[in-house]
Amino acid sequence: MDERQLIARVLAGEAAAERALYDAHVDRIYRLAYRLAGDDDLAREFTQDTFIRAFQRLGDFRGQSAFSTWLHSIAVSVSLNGLRKSKRIRLREVELEEAGTVGVATRHAEPDLKIKLKLAIDALSEGYRTVFVMHDIEGYTHEEIGAALGVETGTSKANLSRARAKLRVALADFAGEWAV
């Protein structure tokens, strides 16, 4: 069954169709929410809120874009608004004893570059982080990102380029240690 028929069945009140539509998209919506929030509980909450909002507004879906694009734009909006609402601090607090070493550039082997990369991604501005996560981590095209965020494709490309440049700068101290 194609997606348009499934949407029509959901609008007609068929619970099984609603579940099928949910099952078809929940994993990708969760991954997107998790990448934006960086927290499993928040990602689950944002995923649930995305589907609640989508099913409430399903009658507004015009079919001018893919259903997944429309749903992903709702997920981005819900996630970013949820992060603003919760006012979560993206950078970790530093213990008083460690305060003297914050900002001190020392070069020693970093056993877990993954943590450093996550912190660098978290430090990106909201717009850069969103495009970086959607494109480089989740595999969305610039056209899909533009449609989901309501920006031009060129803006998506420019934001991705700037995000990558900021990450290169943020991780520059670690580059030489991982080169062969």
C-alpha positions as CSV (number, residue, x, y, z in Angstrom):
1,M,0.0,0.0,0.0
2,D,1.4,3.4,-0.9
3,E,1.8,6.2,1.7
4,R,-1.0,8.4,0.3
5,Q,-3.5,5.5,0.8
6,L,-2.1,5.0,4.3
7,I,-2.6,8.7,5.1
8,A,-6.2,8.5,3.8
9,R,-6.9,5.5,6.0
10,V,-5.4,7.4,9.0
11,L,-7.6,10.4,8.3
12,A,-10.6,8.0,8.2
13,G,-9.8,7.0,11.7
14,E,-8.2,3.6,11.1
15,A,-5.9,2.8,14.1
16,A,-4.0,0.1,12.2
17,A,-3.1,2.5,9.5
18,E,-1.9,5.0,12.1
19,R,0.3,2.4,13.6
20,A,1.7,1.4,10.2
21,L,2.5,5.0,9.4
22,Y,4.2,5.4,12.8
23,D,6.2,2.2,12.4
24,A,7.4,3.2,8.9
25,H,9.0,6.5,10.2
26,V,9.7,6.2,14.0
27,D,13.3,4.9,13.8
28,R,14.5,7.8,11.6
29,I,12.6,10.4,13.6
30,Y,14.1,9.0,16.8
31,R,17.6,9.1,15.4
32,L,17.2,12.6,14.3
33,A,15.8,13.7,17.7
34,Y,18.5,11.9,19.5
35,R,21.3,13.5,17.4
36,L,19.8,16.9,18.1
37,A,19.1,16.4,21.8
38,G,22.0,14.1,22.7
39,D,19.9,12.4,25.3
40,D,17.7,9.3,25.0
41,D,14.9,10.5,27.3
42,L,14.6,13.8,25.4
43,A,14.8,12.0,22.1
44,R,12.0,9.7,23.1
45,E,9.9,12.6,24.3
46,F,10.6,14.6,21.1
47,T,9.8,11.6,18.9
48,Q,6.4,11.1,20.7
49,D,5.6,14.8,20.5
50,T,6.5,14.8,16.8
51,F,4.0,12.0,16.1
52,I,1.3,13.6,18.3
53,R,1.7,16.9,16.4
54,A,1.9,15.1,13.0
55,F,-1.3,13.1,13.6
56,Q,-3.1,16.1,14.9
57,R,-2.1,18.1,11.8
58,L,-2.3,15.3,9.2
59,G,-5.2,16.9,7.5
60,D,-2.9,19.9,6.8
61,F,-0.5,17.7,4.8
62,R,-0.9,18.8,1.2
63,G,1.4,16.3,-0.5
64,Q,3.6,19.0,-2.1
65,S,6.6,17.3,-0.6
66,A,7.3,13.8,0.6
67,F,5.5,12.8,3.8
68,S,8.9,12.0,5.3
69,T,10.1,15.6,4.6
70,W,7.0,17.1,6.2
71,L,7.4,14.8,9.2
72,H,11.1,15.5,9.6
73,S,10.4,19.3,9.5
74,I,8.0,18.7,12.5
75,A,10.7,16.6,14.3
76,V,13.3,19.3,13.9
77,S,10.9,22.0,15.1
78,V,9.7,19.9,18.1
79,S,13.3,19.0,19.0
80,L,14.8,22.5,18.8
81,N,11.8,24.1,20.6
82,G,12.0,21.4,23.2
83,L,15.7,22.1,23.8
84,R,15.0,25.8,24.1
85,K,12.2,25.2,26.4
86,S,14.2,22.9,28.7
87,K,17.1,25.4,28.6
88,R,19.5,22.5,28.9
89,I,23.1,23.5,29.1
90,R,24.9,21.7,26.2
91,L,28.4,22.1,27.8
92,R,29.1,20.2,31.0
93,E,29.7,22.0,34.3
94,V,33.2,21.9,35.6
95,E,34.1,20.9,39.1
96,L,35.8,23.7,41.1
97,E,39.0,21.6,41.4
98,E,39.1,21.3,37.6
99,A,38.5,25.0,36.9
100,G,42.2,25.7,36.8
101,T,42.8,23.4,33.8
102,V,39.8,24.6,31.7
103,G,41.0,26.3,28.6
104,V,44.6,25.1,29.0
105,A,45.8,23.7,25.7
106,T,47.9,20.6,26.4
107,R,48.7,18.0,23.9
108,H,48.6,14.4,25.1
109,A,47.0,11.3,23.6
110,E,43.3,11.4,23.6
111,P,42.0,7.8,23.9
112,D,38.4,8.7,23.1
113,L,38.1,11.1,20.1
114,K,34.4,10.2,20.0
115,I,33.8,12.2,23.2
116,K,35.8,15.2,21.8
117,L,33.8,15.1,18.6
118,K,30.5,15.0,20.4
119,L,31.4,18.0,22.5
120,A,32.6,19.9,19.4
121,I,29.3,19.1,17.6
122,D,27.4,20.2,20.7
123,A,29.3,23.5,20.7
124,L,28.1,24.3,17.2
125,S,25.4,26.9,16.8
126,E,21.9,25.4,16.5
127,G,21.7,26.0,12.8
128,Y,25.1,24.6,12.0
129,R,24.6,21.6,14.3
130,T,21.2,20.8,12.8
131,V,22.4,20.8,9.2
132,F,25.6,18.8,10.2
133,V,23.6,16.2,12.0
134,M,21.0,15.8,9.3
135,H,23.5,15.6,6.4
136,D,26.7,14.0,7.7
137,I,25.3,11.8,10.4
138,E,21.7,11.0,9.3
139,G,22.3,11.1,5.5
140,Y,19.7,13.6,4.5
141,T,20.2,15.4,1.2
142,H,20.5,19.2,1.0
143,E,17.2,19.3,-0.7
144,E,15.5,17.3,2.1
145,I,17.2,19.5,4.7
146,G,16.1,22.7,2.9
147,A,12.5,21.5,2.8
148,A,12.5,20.4,6.4
149,L,14.1,23.6,7.7
150,G,12.5,26.0,5.3
151,V,15.8,27.2,3.8
152,E,17.3,27.2,0.4
153,T,19.5,24.3,-0.6
154,G,22.5,26.7,-0.9
155,T,21.9,27.8,2.7
156,S,22.0,24.2,3.8
157,K,25.3,23.6,1.9
158,A,26.8,26.8,3.3
159,N,25.9,25.9,6.9
160,L,27.3,22.4,6.5
161,S,30.6,23.9,5.1
162,R,30.8,26.3,8.1
163,A,30.0,23.6,10.6
164,R,32.7,21.4,9.2
165,A,35.2,24.3,9.3
166,K,34.3,25.0,13.0
167,L,34.8,21.3,13.8
168,R,38.2,21.2,12.1
169,V,39.3,24.1,14.2
170,A,37.8,22.6,17.4
171,L,39.5,19.3,16.8
172,A,42.8,20.6,15.3
173,D,44.7,19.8,18.5
174,F,43.9,16.2,18.1
175,A,44.5,15.8,14.4
176,G,48.2,15.0,14.5
177,E,47.8,12.4,17.2
178,W,45.5,10.3,15.0
179,A,47.4,10.6,11.7
180,V,49.5,7.6,10.7
